[in-house]
Amino acid sequence: MHTESHRADGAQAPTSGRTALITGGSRGIGYGIAEALVARGDRVCITGRNEDALREAVDRLGSDRAIAVAGKAHDEAHQAAAVRHVMEAFGRIDFLVNNAGTNPVYGPLAELDLSVVRKVYETNVISALGFAQQAYHAWQKENGGAIVNIASVAGLAPSPFLGAYGMSKAAMVNLTLQLAHEFAPGVRVNAIAPAVVKTQFARALFEGREEEAAAAYPLGRLGVPADIGAAAAFLTSEQSDWVTGQTLVVDGGIFLKAGLH
């Protein structure tokens, strides 16, 4: 068994003995969270659709500390297989991070194809519940742990032309409340609601106009995956042992601007 892990800075991180399952973890926010947890000594399993992207992410994270399972987040068979793979490889699932998400449309709700809305909910909400059920019954019910759901500021306020996505993220916030209540006291469940983070997923919101987009934020910049990784590390640490059912807004202060109008 490996007792040490190589970090990006060349230092050694002792193993924590804890394991996290992170959905949508091959890039962007999910990868940033995986990186933060590996850096403190956790082992991780990341999921995603693209096997090549997962393989590259595992190589960067360290194949002694990371594994991957490819599949579609809303596929119940994939959910079960991912949890089973983590249990076979590591014997435990201390933390679940529900990060997998989709936003395939941009436009007014009045014109939205309802089949697209169903797809958004399947991937963004129902899959999160499915993974939570699987992790709970496989390990957390008897042993405790923590779940972090990646929501969005789009779920906390009107989000023009991103309505289906915003609705699904509002549902994620309520799912967090429901699971926190039901899974207490052994399992803590919290959410993170980021504003715009510089990822491939969000590039349409800032590409070609990053300086202009960043100027809207009181802290003067857009988010980066490490910002969300740090928040997830806190919510899966002993420092947050008395925190559950909360949605932590990580937004560079953008909601302060909303309060001025």
Secondary structure, DSSP 8 states (H G I E B T S, - for coil): ---EEE-TTS-EEE--S-EEEETT-SSHHHHHHHHHHHHTT-EEEEEES-HHHHHHHHHHH-TTTEEEEES-TT-HHHHHHHHHHHHHHHS---EEEE--------B-GGG--HHHHHHHHIIIIIHHHHHHHHHIIIIIHHH-EEEEEE--GGGTS--TTBHHHHHHHHHHHHHHHHHHHHHTTTEEEEEEEE--BSSSTTGGGTTT-HHHHHHTSTTSS-B-HHHHHHHHHHHTSGGGTT--S-EEEESTTHHHHHTT-
